[in-house]
């Protein structure tokens, strides 16, 4: 530590290590968010469809509420797609599969 160059190189090394760890975490989060949005959309459409038969007024109201969420989720998916298309993106592209959904069914 007595030489400023050694101290600066060590600090840069550890910052680089932290950056690589953060990239790994973000790669996972991008896939998780993309998957969660997809799963929620599928679930909501299924619930709306069932409600339109059993309780048409509630189904209609939920469908109106869902349009707002769907528009916001579309923007999120657009940005997630752009992140995934970056040259340096090293995560899994597209929608994943939730392990708890695959084993037990969605939202049950």
C-alpha positions as CSV (number, residue, x, y, z in Angstrom):
1,X,0.0,0.0,0.0
2,X,3.0,2.3,0.2
3,X,3.0,3.0,-3.5
4,X,-0.1,4.8,-4.8
5,X,0.0,2.8,-8.1
6,X,-0.3,-0.5,-6.2
7,X,-3.2,0.8,-4.2
8,X,-5.0,2.1,-7.3
9,X,-4.5,-1.1,-9.2
10,X,-5.9,-3.1,-6.2
11,X,-8.9,-0.9,-5.9
12,X,-9.6,-1.2,-9.7
13,X,-9.2,-5.0,-9.5
14,X,-11.8,-5.3,-6.7
15,X,-14.2,-2.9,-8.5
16,X,-13.8,-5.1,-11.6
17,X,-14.6,-8.2,-9.6
18,X,-17.7,-6.5,-8.2
19,X,-18.8,-5.5,-11.7
20,X,-18.6,-9.1,-12.9
21,X,-20.7,-10.3,-9.9
22,X,-23.3,-7.6,-10.7
23,X,-23.5,-8.7,-14.3
24,X,-24.1,-12.2,-13.2
25,X,-26.9,-11.0,-10.8
26,X,-28.5,-8.8,-13.5
27,X,-28.4,-11.7,-16.1
28,X,-30.5,-13.7,-13.6
29,X,-32.8,-10.8,-12.8
30,X,-33.5,-10.0,-16.5
31,X,-34.6,-13.6,-17.1
32,X,-36.7,-13.7,-13.8
33,X,-38.5,-10.5,-14.7
34,X,-39.2,-11.6,-18.3
35,X,-40.5,-14.9,-17.0
36,X,-42.7,-13.3,-14.3
37,X,-44.3,-10.9,-16.7
38,X,-45.0,-13.7,-19.1
39,X,-46.5,-16.0,-16.4
40,X,-48.6,-13.2,-14.9
41,X,-50.0,-12.3,-18.4
42,X,-51.0,-15.9,-19.0
43,X,-52.5,-16.3,-15.5
44,X,-54.5,-13.0,-15.8
45,X,-55.9,-13.9,-19.2
46,X,-57.0,-17.3,-17.8
47,X,-58.7,-15.7,-14.8
48,X,-60.4,-13.1,-16.9
49,X,-61.7,-15.8,-19.3
50,X,-63.1,-17.8,-16.3
51,X,-64.7,-14.7,-14.7
52,X,-66.4,-13.7,-17.9
53,X,-68.4,-16.9,-17.6
54,X,-68.9,-17.0,-13.8
55,X,-69.1,-13.3,-13.0
56,X,-69.3,-11.2,-16.2
57,X,-69.2,-7.8,-14.4
58,X,-66.1,-8.7,-12.4
59,X,-64.5,-10.2,-15.5
60,X,-65.1,-7.0,-17.5
61,X,-63.7,-4.8,-14.7
62,X,-60.6,-7.0,-14.3
63,X,-60.1,-6.9,-18.1
64,X,-60.1,-3.1,-18.0
65,X,-57.6,-3.1,-15.1
66,X,-55.5,-5.6,-16.9
67,X,-55.2,-3.4,-20.0
68,X,-53.2,-0.8,-18.0
69,X,-50.9,-3.5,-16.5
70,X,-50.4,-5.1,-20.0
71,X,-49.3,-1.8,-21.5
72,X,-46.8,-1.2,-18.8
73,X,-45.5,-4.8,-19.0
74,X,-45.2,-4.4,-22.8
75,X,-42.8,-1.5,-22.2
76,X,-40.8,-3.6,-19.7
77,X,-40.6,-6.5,-22.2
78,X,-39.5,-4.1,-24.9
79,X,-36.6,-2.9,-22.7
80,X,-35.8,-6.4,-21.6
81,X,-35.6,-7.5,-25.2
82,X,-33.3,-4.6,-25.9
83,X,-31.0,-5.6,-23.0
84,X,-31.0,-9.2,-24.2
85,X,-30.0,-8.0,-27.7
86,X,-26.9,-6.1,-26.5
87,X,-23.7,-7.5,-27.8
88,X,-22.2,-8.1,-24.3
89,X,-25.3,-9.7,-22.8
90,X,-24.3,-13.1,-21.4
91,X,-27.5,-14.2,-19.8
92,X,-30.3,-16.5,-21.0
93,X,-32.4,-14.9,-23.6
94,X,-36.2,-15.0,-23.7
95,X,-38.7,-16.4,-21.2
96,X,-37.7,-19.0,-18.7
97,X,-39.8,-21.6,-16.8
98,X,-40.5,-21.1,-13.1
99,X,-39.6,-24.2,-11.2
100,X,-42.5,-24.0,-8.8
101,X,-44.9,-23.6,-11.7
102,X,-43.5,-26.5,-13.6
103,X,-43.9,-28.8,-10.5
104,X,-47.2,-27.5,-9.0
105,X,-49.1,-25.5,-11.5
106,X,-49.3,-21.7,-11.6
107,X,-50.6,-19.7,-8.7
108,X,-52.4,-22.7,-7.1
